[in-house]
């Protein structure tokens, strides 16, 4: 099957590729970089699902190929769900992971250990000739007080999933990709594909 991963985020592309490969899927994977004339889709939705759907539909309509789009981020309970859909630009436009993580730690510096609950959310939108489907994955955890680990990306160095004493950034790919929000959502997609041919 030919599919487009509707993201220009190389970290997401690499992680999704690894998860799909572990699942044993026989996909020929493209990205927007393979279609230089395609436009960047503005992520202006109020939910992860809205943004994922917008990207998947655009690339399916543009190329005619089955498209998978991911929108994901971190929700901190004490911050009323922030950074949420603004996770990639929490510290402003044209920022990086380091800047976003620094702002998050600063915003949470006065919170006690039991006030640092958070969750990672991922919505996968799947657009094909059979229509549109969405699949959501959640991982609950807490935010640490400092960065730990050098793997992963985004807020991985400060996120401790429940039941673990290490951050996502301290885990190897295999371990993280077996429990992550993205893996959970993609596993639901995998089940859908198996059940629907």
N, C-alpha and C positions, 0 to 999 in steps of 0.2 A: 504494500500500500504506500502511495506517495502522500506525504503530509507536510504541511507548513507549520513550523513553530512560530507563531505570530508575535515574536519579540526580537528586539535588537540587543537585549541584555545578554551578553555572552555568558555570564555566570548562570543565568536561568537556562539558556540553551544547553550548556554543558551538563547541568544537573538533570534536566529533563531527558537528555540523550542517555545518560547513565542509567536512570531509572527505567526507561523504556527498554534498554538493552537487557537489563537484569530480568525484566518480565518476559524476555524471549520474543519480542515482537519483530516482525520482518518489515520494518518501515524504511523507506527512502526519505530522508529528512531534508527539507529545505528551510531556509529562513528568509526574512525580508531582504537580506543582503543579496540573495539570488535573483531578486527582482528590483533592480536599482531604480526603476521609475515609480515604484510604489511609494506611498506617502507615509509619514509618521502619523499614527492614529492618536489623537488627543485623548488622554485618560481623564475625562471630565465627569465621569459618572459618580454617583453618591455611594455606590457599593462596589465591592470587588466583582460581583457578578456582572453588573452593568458594564464595567470596563472590559472584562474578559469577553463578554458577548460582542461588544462593539469591535474589538480587535479581530476576533474570530470571523465575524460576518464580513468585515471589510476584506480580509485576505481571501476568504472563500469566494466572494463575489469578484474580486480582482483577478484571481488566478484560475478559478474553477476547480482548485484542488482542496481536498479535505484539510481543514485548518484547526489547529489547537492553540488556544490562547490562554495565558495564565495571568491572573491578577492576584497579588498576594501582599500581605503586610502584617504588621504587628499591631495588636490592640492591647493597651494597658488599662486595666480596670480603674485604677486611681486617677487616670488622666481622661476619664470618660470615653475610653475607646481610642484615644489618639495613640500613635500617629495615624492608624487606620489607613484609608485609601491614600493618604498623603505620606506614607512611609518612605517612599523614595525621594521625597522633597520636603521632608519634615523641617529641615533647617533653611529651606528656601529653594528657589530654582537654581539649577546648575551647581548642585552640591554633590558631595561624595559620601560613601558609607561612613567614613571617619567623622565627618562633620555632623551627620545625622545622629550617629551613636553618641557623640559628645553632647549634643543638645538633649538627647533623651536622658542621659545620666545626670545632667545638670537639672533638668526638670523634675527628676525623681530623687534628688540628693537628700531631701528631708523625710523621705518615706521610710518607715520601719520595714523589717523583713517580711512581716505578714501583710504588708500593704503593697507588695511589689508583684502581685499576680498579673500575668499577661498570657496572651495566646497568639500563636501564629495562625493565620487564616490563608487558605489558598482556594481560589475558585478557578476551575478549568472549564473553558467553554469549547465545545466540539461542534464545528459546523461542517456539514457534509450534504450530499444529495438527499439524505434522509431527514434533513432538518437540523435543528439546533438542540443540543443537550448541555447541561451544566452539571458539574460534580464538585463538591466542596470537601476540603480536608481541614481539620483543626488539630492543633497540638497545644495543650495547656502547659503552663510552666510559670517561671518567675524571672524577674530581671535582676541580675547581679549588680554590684556596686562598682565594678571595674571590668575592663575587657580581659578575657581569658581565651587563649587559643589563636591560631593563625590560619585555620582552614575556613571554608565556607565564605559567606559574604553577607552584606547587609548587617542586620542586628545579631547575627549568629554568635559573636564573641561575648554577648551579655545575656543570652537566653539559655536558661537551664530548664529543659523539659522535666516535667514531674517524674520522679522516680530515678533521676540521674544526678550525679554530683559533678558533672562536667557540662560545659556549654556545647552548643552545636558546633562551634568553631574548634573544639578540642576533640571532636569525634572524627573518625575516618569516614570516607564517603559511604562505605557499605553500611556502617551503623546508622549514620544520619539518614541515609536514603531508605532505611527500613522503617523509620518512625516519623519522618517529617510530614508536615502538612501537605507538601507537594506530592509526596509518595502516596499518601492516603487518597488524595483526589485522583491521582493517576491510576491507582489500583481500582477505584470505582469505574473509571473510564475503561480500563482493561476488562473488567467484568461485563460491562455493557457491550463491548466489542465481541467478546466471546459468546454472549447470549444472543447477539443479533447478527452474527456472521460477519 
